[in-house]
Amino acid sequence: RRQCPGLLFYNELLHIFYRTRLCDYKNAAPHVDNLDAAVKADRKQTQHMQELVKELSALDQSLSRNDLHYRERAALSEKQAMIQEQLRNMNGFSSIGQESLEPVYFGNSRRTLGDKLQLAPPPIDGEWLPKSAVYALVDLIVVVFGRPKGLFKECGKR
C-alpha cells in the first residue's frame, strides 16, 4: 500500500462501484471510509512534502551566498542532506531518487510532487491514475454516501 497508493485507490473504487451497482450501500460504506481516510492521509503527506521542498529551496538559496563561514555552510549542508533524505524516504520520492528533486530548482514543484498515483512498484511504473481526478471522484462518492446520513454540512464543504 505504501509503495503504490494508486492500487489501493483503484481497488477501493472497484469495490465501491460494484457494491453501488448491486445497491448494497451498507457493505460499500466501509470502502468509502477507507478511501476517504486514504485521501486525507495522502493530502497530508503531499502538504508535508511541499513544506520540505520549500525549506530545501530556501536552504539552497542560503548556501548560494558567498559570505557564509565554514561552520554555517557545513550546518546548512547537513540540514540540506537531512531534508533530501526525508524526501527520498517519503512515498513519492523513494522509488524515483535524486532526479525527481531537480525540477524544483527550475520552479516546477507541481511536477516534482506529481499528480500521479502509481499502480505498480518501480519495475512496472508506467501505469498511473491522475490524482486530482481520483480526489474529485472520492469527494463525490463521500457526498453521495453522506447525504442520506444527514451530514449536510460536510457534504456542502466538499
C-alpha positions, 0 to 999 in steps of 0.5 A: 500500500505504501509503495503504490497508493494508486492500487489501493485507490483503484481497488477501493473504487472497484469495490465501491462501484460494484457494491453501488451497482448491486445497491448494497450501500451498507457493505460499500460504506466501509470502502468509502471510509477507507478511501476517504481516510486514504485521501486525507492521509495522502493530502497530508503527506503531499502538504508535508512534502511541499513544506520540505521542498520549500525549506530545501529551496530556501536552504539552497538559496542560503548556501548560494551566498558567498559570505557564509563561514565554514561552520554555517555552510557545513550546518546548512549542508547537513540540514540540506542532506537531512531534508533530501533524505526525508524526501527520498524516504517519503512515498513519492520520492523513494522509488524515483531518487535524486532526479525527481528533486531537480525540477524544483530548482527550475520552479516546477514543484507541481511536477516534482510532487506529481499528480500521479498515483502509481499502480505498480512498484518501480519495475512496472511504473508506467501505469498511473491514475491522475490524482486530482481526478481520483480526489474529485471522484472520492469527494463525490462518492463521500457526498453521495454516501453522506447525504442520506446520513444527514451530514449536510454540512460536510457534504456542502464543504466538499 
